[in-house]
Amino acid sequence: MNLTVGAALPYRTLERDWDVLVAGGGTAGAVAAVAAARSGARVLVVEAQGSLGGTGTNAWVTPLMRNVSGGVNLNRGLTEEIKARLRARGDGATDTGGNDNWFNPEGLKFVLDDLLLEAGAEVLYHTHVAAPLLDGERITALVVHNKGGLQALRARAFIDATGDADVAAGAGVPMHAGDEDGLHQAMSLRFTLAGVDTARLREFLNACGQWQDSADFLHFWMVWGRKSSLEPLFRQAVEAGTLLERDGDYFQAFSMPGRPGELSFNCPRIRADLNDGADPWQLSGAQLDGRQAITRLTAFCRAHLPGCENAFVGVVAPMVGIRETRRIEGEYTLRVEDILDSRKFPDSICRNHYPVDIHSVKGGAKLLHERDGEAAYFAADAWHEIPYRCLVPRGVSNLLVPGRAASSTFEAQSSIRVQQNCHTMGEAAGIAAAWAARDHAGAVRAVDVSALQAEMRARGGLV
């Protein structure tokens, strides 16, 4: 059947349909697809890039940030399975302190492919979502664009794991974006340096006050005014014209298992006026600005960090690292008070103890939330919960939105956005969408959340 979008562009409706269609095969979406397929659903993932994993693979965000309470990992289930498979490949590792979150982004691509194929799900790479088609409050199909032109893909239940709530926005779901001034968290374009003598670099870092237990698990950093031992070197480089002042707003690097002699950099931070990853012009500007900054940082490392004299750029992430854009208005909006009070919910689907972590474009005032204080959340064994209602957008009956676009305030989102929480939200969304498609014609509000919690626990989850 041939119809039109905007009475101008023809699209073709495929004869096939699916139980669950996942828009975006990134951090939350890949896990959601596996969970839904393991629940017996016919699943299709639509992904704009050429691999699953999103932030963890195409944006090169490694390692995973720790999310622990009382020394116990809060994200289990598929997260633990992914880590175990990475370790089996030599692409994951646990350091001497028990941190099992070190991984190689390239290895993660293969792990996620294997999980998806074994579960029986399908994926359509190099495909962008153009628009949802609606019948009242129910999505009937997604119009997508790829080398086959415009096509409508039909399903009973949908998961918007685009990170930017693209499907929800197209369906008219109310949105929030940015802080009180409409400004988003800073973006980054991550890169790697290869050819590093990590043993020499470790010796230097230990001597200058950033102790490293092992050359295999390096982690070093510099932020202006945060008493980093590397700050004098950055000041020299700025005065010499090697770096710009803003290159020292955030600098951080990590080792990676499976990639000896290579470091992954959680920088450069993109300039402040380019902060909206849902704006195509700003997103393009971020790629350009980031690569220029990578040239400066590479020169700095070669000149000032022993062991990096012969280093070269190994990888520039094909995808800009985006921390926050659109956030849906859901059945419940998580607030920073919920986090600081360690609030629990009857429909909880995820536990979190990651701090409120705001990379502000306004300066260093809210760069990183304090790690201690009087609130309940600062206890070592504390956690708060994320309710299922945060994934359920207002105004649409058969859509779930897990991940960084879930319903939350700007401050609260900065805590729940990390990859392992996106895994857990994605797993919950995948199971729920499969059940909604099977039993409730896609209606996600009809899912028995107590049964969902029991199923997540049966799969190893901590809910």
N, C-alpha and C positions, 0 to 999 in steps of 0.2 A: 504493500500500500504506500503510495507516494503522497506525502503531505508537505507543508511548508512551515518554516520558521520565519516569523515576521513577514509572512506573505511574500517572501522573496527567495529564500534559500531552500531548495528541495532537500529532503532527507528521506532515507529508506528505512522502514521499520523491519527489523530482522524477524523471520518467522520463529526463531528460537526465543525462549525466555528462561529465566532463572528464578530460584527461590529468593536468593540474596544477591544484590549487586553492591559491591564495595567500590566507592569512588576514591581512589588514592591507595596505592599499595605501600605506603610508608610505614612509619613506626607503629602506629595504631592499626592501620589498614591491613598490613600483611598478617598480623596476629589475628585480627578479626576474621579474615578470610579463612585461615587455618581452623580457628575455633568453630566457625559456622559449618565448614565442610565436615569436620569431625562430628558435628551434631546431625549429620545426615542431609544437609541442605545442598542443593545444586548452586554453586557459587561462581561468580565471575568477578575478578578484580580488574578495574580500569586504571591504568597507571601511565602518567605522562612521560616518565623516564624509561630507561631500558633495563631497570632492575628494581627489585623490591627493597624496602628498608628506609627509603626517604632520608630523614635526618641522619640516621646512623650509617648510611652507605653513600648516598649521593651528596650529602652535605658534610660528610666526614667528621661527624661529632663523635669522638672517641676520647677517653673511655666513657662508659655509662657512669652517671653520677650516683653515688651511694644513697640508698634509701633504707635506712636501718633504724630499728628501735631496740634498745637493750642488746645491741650487737647482732640482732636477727634481721635478715633481709625481709622486707615487707612485701616485695613483689615475687610471687612464686609462679606456679603453673607453667605456662608456656615460656615465661622469662627464664626460668631455671633450665628448661629443656634447650632453649637457644644457647645459653651459656655452656651447657654440657657438650653440645654438638660443636661449638666453637673450640672448646678445649681439645676435643677428640681430633680435630683437624690441625691443631697447633696454632689456631687463630684466636685463642682465648687463653687467659692465664690468671692465676691467683697470686698476689704478692705476699711478702712475708707477714704483713699485717692482717691477712685474711680477706683482703679486698679482691673479689672475684669478677670485677667489672671491666678488666682490661681486654680489649678485643681489636681485631684487624677488620676494618670496614669492608675490604674486598672479600674476606672470608665470610662475612655475614651475608653477602649477596648469595653465595652458594648454599648456605644453611637455609635461608628463607625459601629459595627455589625448591630445595629438597622437601621441606615441610609442606609447602603448598601442593607439590605434585603428589606426595604420598597421601595427602588428605583427599585428593581427588578434585581440587578446585582448579579453575581455569584463570588465566591472566591474559589481558590484552594490553601489551606494552605500546609505548609511543602513541598514546591515545589521550586526548583532552576532553573533559566534560564541557559541553557547550551550554546546556540548559536542561532543567527537569521539565517533564510534561506532567500536568496535574489534572485530576478530576476532583474538584472541590479541595478537600484537605488531604487527599491521597495522591502520592506520586505514582504514576503509571509506568513511566519510562525515563531514561536519561538519553538526551541527544548528545552524541559524542562526535569528535572529529579526529580522523586519522587518514592514512593513505587511501582508505576506502571511501573517503568523503564523509558526509554527514549521515549518521545512522542512529536510529532509536533502539535502545536496548531495554527490554521489558523485564520487570521482576515484581515480586510481591512485597519484599522489604528491602530497604536501602540503608547503607551506612555511608555517611559523609566523613571520610577520613582524609580529606584534602588538606587539612591543617588550617586552611583559610575559610572553612565553612562555605565553599563555593556552591554546593548543591543547596544547602539551607538558605543561603542568600538568594539564589535564584528562585527558590520556592516561596519567598516572601517572609521567612522567619525573621522576627525582630532581632537586631544585632547591637552589640556594643563593640567599641574598638578603641584601643589606646587608653591613656590615663585621663584625668580630669581636663587636660588641655588637648586631648586627641592625639598625643604623642605616643608612639610605640617604643618598646624596648629596642635597644641598638641591635642591628644586624651584624653578622660577621661572615667573612669568606675564608674558610679554613684551607690550610695548605700543609704540605709536608716538606721537610728537608731531608734528603738522603745523603749518603756518604759522610755521615757523622761518626767521629771516633767517640763513642759514648763513654768509654773508660776514662779518657782524658777529660771529657766534659764533666763527668761525675766528680773527679778529683777537684776540678775548679769550683764546682758548685759547693762541695763540702767545705772547701777552704774559705769560701766567701760567705758562708752562713746559711746556705739552703741545703740542709743535709739530705743525702740520697742513700738509701740502704743498698741499692743495687743499680748497676748500669742498665739492667733490663727493665727497670721500673722508674724511669726518671719523671719528675714533675717539678717544673720551676716556673716562676712568674714574676711579673712586675706591674704595679699599678701606682701611678703618681700619688705620693702622700700616704702610702700604706706601709712604709718602713721596709720595703723590699731591699735586699742587699744589692740588687742589680740596678737600683735607681741612679747611682752615680755614673754608671756606664751609659745609661740612656740619656742622662743630662749631657755627657760629653758628645754623644752622637747627635743630639739636637743642635748643640753649639757648633758642631762641625758641618752641619747641613746634611748629614746622612739620614736623619730621621726628622719628621715633623713633630711638633709638640703633641699632637693628638695620637701619635703612634704609641705613646706611653700611657694612654688612658686604660688600656687593657692588653696585657701580653701574658701568654701562658702556653706551655708546651708539655707534651706527654710522650712517653715511649709507647710502642705497639707490639704485641706478640706477633710472631710470624714475619716481622719486618725489621730485622736487625740493622742497626746503623741508620735508622730513620725515625724522625720525630714528627708528631702531629701537633700543629699549632692552633690553639683556640683564639685566633686573631688572624688578620687585622680586624679591628672594629671599623665599621663603615661610618663615614662622616655623618654628623648629626642630622643634617637636613634630608638624608636618605634613610628614613626609618620605617616606611610603610611597605611591607612585603606584598601587600595586595594591590599596590599601584604598579602597573607594568613599567612605567617610566622610571620610578624610583628603584625598582628591582633591577632594571637594566643598568642604571647608574651605579648601583651597588657592585655589580660584577666588574665594571670598569675601575671604580675607585678601589675596590679590593685588590685587583691585580697590580695596580700602581703601588699600593702599600706593601704588597708582598715583595716587590722589587726592593723597596727600602729596608724591610725587615731582614731579607736575605743578606743584603750588604752589611747590615749591623751585626748579624750573627757571625758572618765570616770574619769581621774585623775585631770583634770584642769577646767572642766565646771560644775558648780553647777547645779544640776538637771539631770545630765547625769551619776551619779554614778552607777546606776543599768541598764543603757541602754544596748541594745544588737542589733546585726545586724538583721534588719527586712527583707531587700531585697538587693540582689546584682543584678544589671541590667544584664539580659541575653545577652544584646547586647552592645558592646563598643560604647560610644558616639564619633562619628566622625564628625569633623567640615568641612573638605575639603579633597577630593581626586582628581579624574578626573573632568575636566570641558570641556564641548564640545566647539568646534569652531562653532558658529552659524552664522546666517545671520547678526547679530550684536553682538559685544562684549562690554558689559557694562564696563566702566572704572571708576576709582576713581574720575576722573575729572567730569564725568557726575553726580556723587553723590554730590560732593562739590559745583558744580555749580547749583544744583537743576534742572537738565535738564529735560525737558518734551519731549514726543515723540508722533507722530500722531497715532502710533499703540500701545499705552500704555495698559497694562493689569493689572498693579499693582502699587500702590504708596508705597513709603518707606521713613521712617525717622529714622531708626535704625542706630546707629553710625558704623563707620568702627571699627570692633572689632576683632583684631588679637591676638590669643593666640599663641604667637611665641615660638618655641622650642629653639630659639637662646638666650633666656634670657628675661628680663623684658622691653627691649627697646620699643617694640611695643605690650605690653600686652593688652592695652586698649587705643583706640584713644581718644584724648582730646575731651571733650564735648562742648567746646566753641572755638571761633576763629573768623576770619574776613570773611571766606567764607560764601556764601549765605546759605549753608546747616545748619549753626549753629543757624539760627533764629528759634524761638520756633514754628512758624507756617509754616516752610519750609517742602518740600518733593521733591523727585525726582521720576521718573517713570521708570518702567521696560518694555521695548517693547516686543511685541509678537515675534519679530525676534530673541530674545535671547533664545527662546524655540525651534527654528527651526534649526536643525543641517545641516551642509553642507553635500551634497553627498547622502542623503536619502530623498525620496519623501513623505513617509507616516509615519513619526516618529516625535513625540514631546518629549522634555526633560525638564519638569518643576522641580523646587526644587534647591537643592544646586549644582547640576551639570550643571545648565543653563550656557549659554555663558557669561563669565565675567572674568576679571582679578583677580589675587589672592587677591588684596586689596578690590576690589569691591565685590567679593564673600563674604567676611567676614561681609559685611553689609546686603546683601540680603538673607543670608542663614537661618535666624531665622524662626521658625515654622510657624508663621502667614503669612509670605510672601510665604512660600512653599504651604500653604493652597490656597492662592489666585492664585498663578501660576498654581497649580493643577486644580482649578476650571476652569480657562481659558482653560487649555489644554483639560480637559474633554469635555467641550462644543464644542471646535474647532474640536477635534477628531471625535466626534459624527457627526458633520456636514460634515466633510471631508469624512467620511465613507458613509454617506447618499447621498451626492450630487456630490462628486468629486472623486470617486473610491479610497478614502483614501488620496488624495493629500492635505497636510496640508497648502501648500502655496496658494491654491486656495480659502481658507476661507476668507470671507468678514470680515475684522477685525472691521470695523465700526459697522457692525451688531453684531459681537461678543461683542463689548463694550456695545452696547445697551442692549443685552441680560443679560450681567453681571449686569448692573444697574437695570434691571427689577427684578433680583434676589436679589437685595439689595446691590450690590457691589458699591464700590467707585472708579470708573475709568473714 
